[in-house]
Amino acid sequence: MVFGRVPFFFYVIHIGTIHLLALFGLIMTGNDWHKMILNNSAFSNPEVLTGYGYPLYVVYIVWLFILILLYPFCKIYMNYKANNKDKWWLSYI
């Protein structure tokens, strides 16, 4: 219910959060961020994409972590939005 009442707010903050966490993960592992950028040569040579990305269980763990991390922020914003109905522009966020 919380995420359904503030969908655009969640969308915007989850994109930023995931990108920041990805950069942090790259820094912590010592990898180069250029490896995460796909260009035309990556699609023309399928061997470049071998082993690219993360296993599905890692994706699910990150997904769950992001939901748990952003839930309090969405809840706070949902309450703020409900208590300030006079601010018409909040309905767009």
C-alpha positions in Angstrom: 0.0 0.0 0.0 2.8 2.4 0.8 4.7 1.9 -2.5 1.4 2.1 -4.4 0.6 5.6 -2.9 3.9 7.1 -3.8 5.0 5.2 -7.0 6.9 8.0 -8.8 8.7 9.0 -5.6 9.8 5.4 -5.1 10.8 5.1 -8.8 13.0 8.2 -8.6 14.7 7.4 -5.4 15.2 3.7 -6.2 17.1 4.5 -9.4 19.4 6.9 -7.6 19.9 4.5 -4.8 20.7 1.5 -7.0 23.2 3.6 -9.0 25.0 4.8 -5.9 25.1 1.3 -4.4 26.5 0.0 -7.7 29.2 2.6 -7.7 30.0 1.8 -4.1 30.2 -1.9 -4.9 32.5 -1.3 -7.8 34.8 0.9 -5.6 34.8 -1.8 -2.8 35.7 -4.6 -5.2 38.3 -2.5 -7.1 36.5 -2.9 -10.5 36.4 -0.3 -13.2 33.1 1.3 -13.9 33.8 1.2 -17.6 33.1 -2.6 -17.5 29.5 -1.9 -16.7 28.9 0.2 -19.8 27.7 -1.7 -22.8 28.6 -0.4 -26.2 28.2 -1.6 -29.8 31.2 -3.9 -29.6 29.7 -5.8 -26.6 26.6 -6.6 -28.7 28.5 -7.6 -31.8 30.8 -10.0 -29.9 28.8 -12.3 -27.7 31.9 -13.5 -25.9 32.1 -10.1 -24.2 28.8 -10.7 -22.4 29.8 -14.1 -21.1 29.6 -13.8 -17.3 28.2 -10.3 -17.4 25.9 -9.3 -14.6 25.0 -11.1 -11.4 23.3 -14.4 -10.6 19.6 -14.3 -10.0 19.8 -14.9 -6.3 22.0 -11.8 -6.0 19.5 -9.7 -7.9 16.7 -10.9 -5.5 18.8 -10.0 -2.5 19.6 -6.6 -3.8 15.9 -6.1 -4.7 14.8 -7.0 -1.2 17.5 -4.8 0.4 16.4 -1.8 -1.7 12.7 -2.4 -0.7 13.6 -2.6 3.0 15.9 0.4 2.7 13.4 2.7 0.9 10.3 1.7 2.8 10.7 4.2 5.6 11.3 7.0 3.2 8.2 6.1 1.2 6.2 5.8 4.4 7.3 9.3 5.6 6.5 10.8 2.2 3.1 9.0 2.0 2.2 10.5 5.4 3.4 13.9 4.3 1.4 13.7 1.1 -1.7 12.6 3.0 -1.4 15.5 5.5 -0.8 18.1 2.9 -3.6 17.7 0.4 -3.7 21.5 -0.1 -0.4 21.2 -2.0 -1.7 20.1 -5.4 1.7 19.4 -6.8 2.3 16.5 -4.4 -0.1 14.4 -6.3 2.4 14.3 -9.2 5.2 13.0 -7.1 
